[in-house]
């Protein structure tokens, strides 16, 4: 079958090639992929920024398709079902944090950028009827990350003021959509005026260009003293700006650090204002189920940026590296 594999010895670091299909083990299923979606971890793997990378592994965490084969012990109910795949494997029994055997589909285990993928049957969920294949593929990793950050970690309540930073990326898109669906008042930030305009059209109350030094003062005015909850995936030196726009008693939940570690932390402002700074990544099986329930109940449609065939995967990866996307980038076999 055709697949996109990591090839650390090549110029582009990824390669479309023929690979043999994996043999099904007990409790596993084969899913014929209809669509898959890129995440930053795929591009970071390409850049060599993850430990223990191995050439030959099929990349891709997000995917949706049809179950074409089931292994021993798997309920026949799943055969020929339209499904999406939960990429979080072996979370463990503790809702508070992932266990030591936790892994994400697509590295080191073969992932979804292929004509088919083998996964444990307990990673399957039926595809919501209102979603296209592309939308279904866009949902798992970023949707799960956003939902946990907002609800379990952020304890979002109706009518609260929420700021979602880096609007345009997959997790930020979902965080804004989910927060609106849960009754929050949502503001966004981005360095792109076009993305801000699109976010306002989708329901955001305010949008801020975080490269403008005056954005902090304006955000405090607009939010009437600061935000109850901030969802961030960048960190970096601008993290202190988030502390400034967080209202006393508020929460900052961050799920990534695309801009690196902060050079300093305004500790006095944090303790004096009784702020909570919370880390979050991915989510539990319970989080995934509740996220899907919200998507189905509110008929939420993931934002799709652009769809590429597998043989144009390099263009898709380059688009993610450049940060040009508005929503999720999709690959189709």
N, C-alpha and C positions, 0 to 999 in steps of 0.2 A: 504494500500500500504506500501511497505518497504521504510524506510527513516532513515537518520542519524540525530539524535537529540542530542542537548546539554543535558547532564545529570550531573549536578554539584556535585551530591552526590555519583557518582560512581568513581572508581579508575581511569579509563581512561578518564572520563569527557564527552565522547561521546558514543552513543549506537545505534546499528542497531535495529530497532523495527518496529512494525506495527502501522500505524497511519491512521485515517480516512481521506479520500480525502476532501478537502475544498469545500464548496458550492460556485458556481460562483455568483458573484454580477454583477450589471450592468457595462458594459464597461470592463469586465474582460474576460480572456481566460484561458483555461487549456492547458498546453503544456506537452505532453508525452516526458520525458527526454531521449535523446539518449546518451548524455555524459555531464558531468559537470567537472569543474576544481577547484582545491584548490587555495586559496589566503592566504596570511599571516593573514588576519583578521579572517579566520576560525580557524587557530591554536591559535591565540591570544585569541579568544573567549574561546577556550578549556582551555587555561591557566588562564582564569578569568581576563584578562587585559583590558576588555571593561566595561564601566559602564552599569548598568541596564540589566545585563545578566539574562536570564530566562530559567530554565530547560524546556525541551519539545519543544523548537523552532527548526525547521529544519534548519541546516546550509547550506551554499553554495550560492555564488553570481553569479557565471558563469554557464551558461547552454545553450544547444542547443537541439532542438527536433522538434516534429511535433505537430501542433495545433490540438487537438482532440475534443475540445468543445468550443463554444463561448457563451458569456453572452448577455443579452439584450443590444441592441444598437451597437453591434460590427458588422462591415462590414463582410458579409459572405465570402468575398475574402480570409480571413485569415484561414478559415477552411481547414484542412489537408495540410497547407503550412509548408515547412521546414524553421525553423526560428532560429535566435539567439536572446538572451534576453539582453537588456540594463539594467544592474543592478542598474543604477543611477535613483532614483525615486524622483520626485518633486524637480528638480533642481531649478526651478523658471525662471523668465523672464530676469534676469540680467546675461549676459555672463561673467561678471567679477568674480562672486562668487555665491555659492549655497545659496538658501533661507533657512529660519528657519525650514521649514518642510522637508528638504532634508533627505533622508535615503538611505541606500544601502541594496539591497535584501539579505536576509539571516540572519538578526538580526537587528531589532526585528521582521520583517516580515518573514514568512516561506520561505525557499530558495530552492535551486536546487538539494540538495543531496537526491533525492527521485525519485520514479518512475514517478511522475508528479508534476507540480507546477502551481499555479494560480497566474497570474500577470496581471496588467493593459494592455489592448491591445496596448496602445501607447508605450509600451516597446519593441514591436516586430520589428524585421528587418528580411528581407529574407536572408537566409543563402547563402553566396557567393558560386557559383557552384564549384569553384576549391578547396574548403575546404572539408576535411573529417569531420565527426561528432566530432572527438576528437580535430581537429584544430579549428573548429568553436566554441566549448565550451571553448577553451583556450583564445579566443580573447577578450571578452567584458571588464572586469574590468581593466586588466593590459594593454590592447591595448589602451583603452580610457585614462588611466592615463599617459601613455607614450606619446601619441599623443598630448595631451594638454600641457604637460610639454615642449615638443619640439617646438610646433608651436605657440599656443596662448601665453604662458608664456615666452618661450625661443626665440621667433621670429627667428627661424632658417632660415638661408639663404644658398643658394647653395655655395659649395666650402669652407664653414666655417669648422674650426677644432673643433670637438666635442669629449668630453670625457664622456663615460658612465661608472659609477662605479658599482661595485658589479655584474659584468657580470655573469650570471647563473640564476638569479632570473627572474620571468616572466616579470616585467615592464622593467628591464634592457635589456632583450632580445629584446623586442619590440622597445625600444628606439634606440638600435643599428640598428635594421632592418629598421625602419622607417627613421632614419637619413641617412642611406646609400641610401635608395630609393629616398630621397629628394635631393640627390646630395652632401651630406656632406662628409668630411673626418673624419672617426671615429676611435677613440682609446678606449680601454677598460681597466678596472682594476679589479683584483680579487686576493684573497689569494690562489687560486688554479691554479697551473701551467697547469693542464689538461684543465680547463675551458678557460684559456688564449689561449692555443693552438687551441681549438675549435673555439674561437672567431676570431682568425687570419685566420683560414680556411674559415670562413663565410664572410670575407671581411674587418675586422678591419686592420688598418695600423700598429698600435702598441698596445702592451699589457704590463701592469705593475702589478707587485706584490706589493700591497700597504703595505705589512708588511716589505718590503725592504726599509730601510731609504734612500737609494739613488734614489728611484724612482722619487722623485720630480725633482731633478736636471736633470735626463735623460729625463723626460717628457717635461721640458722646452726647452731642446735642440731639441728633436724630433718635437715639435710643433712650433719651431722657435719663441719662446718668450711667449708661453702660449696658452691656448685654448680659442676660442671665446665663447663657451658654454659648461657648465658642467651639466650633469644630474645625480643627486645623490639621493639615498634612504636610506642612513645610518646615516648621520650627525655624532654625537659623537665627540670625541677629534680630529679625523682625518679631521674634516671639515676645519681646518685652512690650511691643506695641499692643499685642493682644492682651497682655496683663493690664495695660493702661485703659483699654476699652471694655474690660470686664467689670461689671458692677460689683460693689461690695457683697460678699457672700456668693458670688458667681462661680462658674465652673469652666475650665478650659480643658477640653479633651483633644489630645493629638494622637493620630494614628500613623504618622510618618514623619520623616525628617529630610525631605528632598533638598532643603537648603542647608543641611548639616546641623551641627550642634550650635546652640546660642553661645556667643562669646562671653556673655555675662547674664545673670539673672537678677532682676530687681527684687531681691528677697524681702526687703522691708515692705514694699507695696503688697507683696503676696500675703505676708502674715498680718499686716495691719488691716487689710481689707478682707481677711478671712476667706481667701480664694482657695479653690481646690484645683490642682493641676493633675490631670489623670491621663495615663497612657492606655492605649487600646490597640488591639490588633485582631483582625479576623473576627471569629465568634464561634460560639458553641452550636451544637445541633439544635438546641432549644431556640437560640437566637435566629438560626436559619429558618426554622418552621414559622416563627412569629413574623419574620420579615416577609416570607411568602404569603402569609395570611393577610398582611397589610397590603401587599401588592395586588392580591386578588380582590380584597374587599373594596379598595379604592380604585381598582382598575388603573394602576400606575403603569405608564409606558416608559421604559428606559430611553434616554436620549442617545441616538445613534449618530456618530460622527461621519464615518465613511466605511464602505465595505470593499474589501480586497479579496481576490482569489488567492489561493495558496502560493501560486507562482509569482505573486507580487508581494510576498511577505516582507522583503527588504524595504520596500516603499512604505509599508504599514509601520514597521519598526522605526524607520527614519522619521515618520510623521510623529510618532510618540516621543522620540528623542527631542525633536524640535519644539514640543509642547504646543503644536498647532491645533490639537483636537478640541472639539466641543462635544463632549460625550464620549461614548465608547467606540473604539476602532474594532472592526469585525473582520475575521478571516473565514472564507468559505471553501471547503474542499471542492 
